[in-house]
Amino acid sequence: MGSGQNPLPGGLVMNALLSQIFPLIYGLCFLLLLWQAFQVMRRGFSAVPRPGDVIAGDRTGRPTIHPELLDAEGRITKENLLTVRFSDQANDQQAQEPPAE
């Protein structure tokens, strides 16, 4: 070998450089993805209410008046309401028969 020549050909130098840089790039990508995964999990855990948390707008236990029952001024209507009862024929026949004595 001559005194001015590189002991490793150009391809081998590039391979040696990549073999040293690749673990660093891989490690950085791994840490970045791990950090992003924890960020997503943190947002998910904060979206679920915990026992004892006060939820704004929670109407549990409060009566609900349907808008169909209100008149133009927003008061409960005094009109008779039409109701429909759906049942099968077996129940209808039992209801029409007089009670046995």
KELUM-803895 format. One record per atom (N, C-alpha, C, O): residue in one letter; residue number from 0; x, y, z. Coordinates in steps of 0.1 Angstrom, whole numbers. Each point is the difference from the previous one (the first is absolute). Last residue first. Example, Ala and Ser with C-alpha at 12.3 -4.5 7.8 and 13.67 -1.06 7.14 Angstrom:
<rs>
- residuo num u v w
- S 1 128 -22 71
- S 1 9 11 0
- S 1 -8 11 8
- S 1 5 11 1
- A 0 -2 -68 -2
- A 0 -9 12 0
- A 0 9 12 0
- A 0 10 0 7
</rs>
This chain:
<rs>
- residuo num u v w
- E 100 -1142 -154 384
- E 100 -4 2 15
- E 100 1 -13 6
- E 100 -3 -1 12
- A 99 29 27 -56
- A 99 -7 -12 5
- A 99 -3 2 15
- A 99 8 4 8
- P 98 -3 37 -45
- P 98 7 -8 10
- P 98 -8 -11 5
- P 98 -13 1 2
- P 97 7 17 -52
- P 97 -4 4 13
- P 97 8 -8 10
- P 97 3 -12 -2
- E 96 17 24 -47
- E 96 -8 -10 8
- E 96 -3 5 14
- E 96 8 6 6
- Q 95 20 20 -36
- Q 95 -14 1 -3
- Q 95 -9 -10 7
- Q 95 -12 2 1
- A 94 60 -1 4
- A 94 -5 13 5
- A 94 -15 1 -3
- A 94 -8 5 8
- Q 93 33 -41 -25
- Q 93 -1 -2 14
- Q 93 -7 13 6
- Q 93 -7 -2 10
- Q 92 16 2 -55
- Q 92 -11 -10 2
- Q 92 -1 -1 16
- Q 92 -11 -2 4
- D 91 46 29 -20
- D 91 -12 6 -3
- D 91 -12 -9 4
- D 91 -10 4 5
- N 90 54 -20 -3
- N 90 -2 9 11
- N 90 -14 6 -2
- N 90 -7 3 10
- A 89 22 -30 -44
- A 89 -2 -8 12
- A 89 -3 9 12
- A 89 -9 -4 8
- Q 88 21 22 -50
- Q 88 -14 -4 1
- Q 88 -2 -8 12
- Q 88 -11 1 6
- D 87 50 36 -5
- D 87 -3 -11 -8
- D 87 -14 -5 2
- D 87 -7 4 10
- S 86 23 48 -5
- S 86 1 -12 7
- S 86 -3 -12 -10
- S 86 -5 3 -11
- F 85 11 55 18
- F 85 3 -11 -9
- F 85 1 -12 9
- F 85 8 -1 9
- R 84 -30 52 -4
- R 84 5 -11 7
- R 84 1 -12 -10
- R 84 -10 -4 -6
- V 83 5 62 7
- V 83 -1 -12 -7
- V 83 7 -11 8
- V 83 11 1 4
- T 82 -33 53 3
- T 82 10 -11 3
- T 82 -4 -12 -8
- T 82 -11 -3 -3
- L 81 2 60 6
- L 81 -3 -13 -6
- L 81 10 -10 3
- L 81 12 3 -1
- L 80 -28 41 32
- L 80 10 -6 -9
- L 80 -5 -13 -6
- L 80 -6 -8 7
- N 79 -18 56 12
- N 79 1 -14 2
- N 79 10 -6 -11
- N 79 1 5 -11
- E 78 5 46 30
- E 78 -7 -9 -10
- E 78 1 -14 4
- E 78 10 -5 6
- K 77 12 44 14
- K 77 -11 -6 7
- K 77 -8 -9 -9
- K 77 -10 -5 5
- T 76 66 20 -5
- T 76 -14 1 -6
- T 76 -10 -6 9
- T 76 2 -10 7
- I 75 44 34 9
- I 75 -5 -13 -3
- I 75 -14 1 -5
- I 75 -8 7 6
- R 74 41 34 -16
- R 74 -7 -6 11
- R 74 -5 -14 -3
- R 74 -2 -3 -12
- G 73 24 36 -18
- G 73 9 -8 8
- G 73 -6 -6 12
- G 73 8 -5 9
- E 72 -29 31 -46
- E 72 7 9 10
- E 72 9 -8 9
- E 72 7 6 9
- A 71 -33 -28 -43
- A 71 9 11 -7
- A 71 7 9 10
- A 71 11 5 -3
- D 70 -23 -53 22
- D 70 -7 8 -10
- D 70 9 11 -5
- D 70 12 -1 2
- L 69 1 -50 17
- L 69 0 14 3
- L 69 -8 7 -11
- L 69 0 -3 -12
- L 68 11 -45 14
- L 68 -9 3 10
- L 68 -2 15 3
- L 68 -8 4 8
- E 67 40 -23 -39
- E 67 -13 -3 -5
- E 67 -11 4 10
- E 67 -12 3 -4
- P 66 59 -2 15
- P 66 -5 12 -7
- P 66 -14 -2 -6
- P 66 -7 10 -2
- H 65 25 -37 46
- H 65 1 0 -14
- H 65 -6 12 -7
- H 65 -10 5 5
- I 64 32 -11 45
- I 64 -13 3 -7
- I 64 3 0 -15
- I 64 8 8 -5
- T 63 17 -29 52
- T 63 2 5 -14
- T 63 -14 1 -6
- T 63 -8 -9 0
- P 62 32 7 53
- P 62 -10 -4 -9
- P 62 2 7 -14
- P 62 6 11 -1
- R 61 34 -27 35
- R 61 -8 11 -3
- R 61 -11 -3 -10
- R 61 2 -8 -9
- G 60 33 -23 23
- G 60 -9 3 11
- G 60 -9 12 -2
- G 60 -10 2 8
- T 59 53 -2 -35
- T 59 -4 -12 7
- T 59 -9 4 11
- T 59 3 8 9
- R 58 21 19 -44
- R 58 -14 1 4
- R 58 -5 -12 7
- R 58 -12 -2 0
- D 57 60 31 -13
- D 57 -5 -13 3
- D 57 -14 2 6
- D 57 -2 7 9
- G 56 34 28 -24
- G 56 -11 -4 -8
- G 56 -6 -14 3
- G 56 -8 -5 -8
- A 55 57 12 21
- A 55 -8 11 -3
- A 55 -12 -5 -9
- A 55 2 -7 -10
- I 54 25 -22 47
- I 54 -1 1 -14
- I 54 -10 12 -3
- I 54 -11 0 5
- V 53 46 -17 36
- V 53 -13 7 -3
- V 53 0 2 -15
- V 53 9 6 -6
- D 52 17 -46 36
- D 52 1 12 -9
- D 52 -13 6 -3
- D 52 -10 -8 -2
- G 51 16 -33 27
- G 51 1 12 8
- G 51 2 13 -9
- G 51 -2 11 6
- P 50 18 -57 -25
- P 50 -11 1 10
- P 50 2 13 8
- P 50 11 2 5
- R 49 8 1 -54
- R 49 3 -9 12
- R 49 -12 2 10
- R 49 -7 10 0
- P 48 10 -4 -57
- P 48 -3 6 13
- P 48 3 -10 12
- P 48 -3 -12 -2
- V 47 26 15 -48
- V 47 -9 -8 8
- V 47 -2 6 14
- V 47 10 3 7
- A 46 21 16 -39
- A 46 -14 1 -6
- A 46 -10 -8 8
- A 46 -12 3 -1
- S 45 60 -3 11
- S 45 -7 13 4
- S 45 -14 1 -5
- S 45 -8 8 5
- F 44 35 -45 -19
- F 44 -3 -1 14
- F 44 -7 13 6
- F 44 -8 -1 8
- G 43 23 1 -53
- G 43 -11 -10 2
- G 43 -4 -1 14
- G 43 -12 -1 3
- R 42 49 28 -14
- R 42 -12 6 -5
- R 42 -12 -9 2
- R 42 -11 4 4
- R 41 53 -21 5
- R 41 -3 10 10
- R 41 -13 7 -3
- R 41 -9 2 8
- M 40 27 -33 -39
- M 40 -6 -7 12
- M 40 -4 10 11
- M 40 -10 -1 6
- V 39 33 17 -44
- V 39 -13 -4 -4
- V 39 -7 -7 12
- V 39 -12 2 2
- Q 38 57 11 4
- Q 38 -9 12 -1
- Q 38 -14 -4 -4
- Q 38 -10 5 6
- F 37 43 -38 -4
- F 37 -4 4 14
- F 37 -9 13 -1
- F 37 -9 1 8
- A 36 27 -18 -48
- A 36 -10 -10 5
- A 36 -4 5 14
- A 36 -12 -1 3
- Q 35 46 26 -24
- Q 35 -13 2 -6
- Q 35 -11 -9 5
- Q 35 -11 4 2
- W 34 55 -11 12
- W 34 -5 13 6
- W 34 -13 3 -6
- W 34 -9 4 8
- L 33 31 -41 -26
- L 33 -4 -3 14
- L 33 -6 13 6
- L 33 -10 -1 7
- L 32 29 5 -49
- L 32 -13 -7 -1
- L 32 -5 -3 14
- L 32 -12 0 3
- L 31 54 20 -6
- L 31 -10 10 -5
- L 31 -14 -7 0
- L 31 -10 5 4
- L 30 48 -31 7
- L 30 -3 9 11
- L 30 -11 10 -4
- L 30 -9 3 8
- F 29 26 -33 -41
- F 29 -7 -7 10
- F 29 -5 9 11
- F 29 -11 -1 5
- C 28 38 19 -39
- C 28 -13 -3 -5
- C 28 -9 -7 11
- C 28 -11 3 2
- L 27 57 4 8
- L 27 -8 13 0
- L 27 -14 -2 -5
- L 27 -9 5 6
- G 26 38 -43 -8
- G 26 -3 4 14
- G 26 -8 13 1
- G 26 -9 1 7
- Y 25 25 -14 -50
- Y 25 -10 -10 5
- Y 25 -5 4 14
- Y 25 -12 0 3
- I 24 48 23 -21
- I 24 -12 4 -7
- I 24 -12 -9 5
- I 24 -11 5 3
- L 23 54 -16 12
- L 23 -4 13 6
- L 23 -13 4 -6
- L 23 -9 5 7
- P 22 29 -45 -24
- P 22 -6 -1 14
- P 22 -4 13 6
- P 22 -10 0 8
- F 21 30 3 -52
- F 21 -13 -7 0
- F 21 -5 -2 15
- F 21 -12 3 2
- I 20 56 14 -13
- I 20 -10 10 1
- I 20 -14 -7 2
- I 20 -9 6 6
- Q 19 49 -32 -13
- Q 19 2 8 13
- Q 19 -12 9 2
- Q 19 -4 3 11
- S 18 7 -29 -50
- S 18 -2 -9 11
- S 18 2 7 13
- S 18 -4 -5 10
- L 17 11 29 -50
- L 17 -14 -3 2
- L 17 -2 -9 12
- L 17 -10 1 7
- L 16 54 9 -20
- L 16 -7 12 5
- L 16 -14 -3 3
- L 16 -5 4 11
- A 15 29 -38 -32
- A 15 5 2 14
- A 15 -6 12 7
- A 15 -4 -1 11
- N 14 -5 -6 -57
- N 14 -6 -11 8
- N 14 4 1 15
- N 14 -8 -2 9
- M 13 29 31 -40
- M 13 -14 4 1
- M 13 -7 -11 9
- M 13 -8 4 9
- V 12 52 -13 -20
- V 12 0 11 9
- V 12 -15 5 2
- V 12 -3 3 12
- L 11 11 -37 -43
- L 11 1 -5 13
- L 11 0 11 10
- L 11 -4 -2 12
- G 10 2 13 -58
- G 10 -12 -7 5
- G 10 1 -5 14
- G 10 -10 0 7
- G 9 49 20 -28
- G 9 -11 9 3
- G 9 -13 -6 5
- G 9 -6 5 9
- P 8 53 -31 0
- P 8 -6 5 -12
- P 8 -13 9 4
- P 8 -5 -1 11
- L 7 48 -6 21
- L 7 -13 -6 -3
- L 7 -6 6 -12
- L 7 1 13 -2
- P 6 42 1 18
- P 6 1 -15 1
- P 6 -14 -7 -3
- P 6 0 -11 -3
- N 5 20 56 -20
- N 5 -8 -3 11
- N 5 -1 -15 2
- N 5 -2 -7 -10
- Q 4 43 34 -15
- Q 4 -12 -6 -1
- Q 4 -7 -3 13
- Q 4 6 -3 10
- G 3 39 22 -20
- G 3 -11 10 -1
- G 3 -14 -7 -1
- G 3 -9 7 -2
- S 2 52 -32 5
- S 2 -1 9 12
- S 2 -12 9 -1
- S 2 -4 5 11
- G 1 3 -54 -35
- G 1 8 13 -1
- G 1 -3 8 12
- G 1 -9 -2 8
- M 0 8 -53 -12
- M 0 -8 12 0
- M 0 9 12 0
- M 0 11 1 6
</rs>
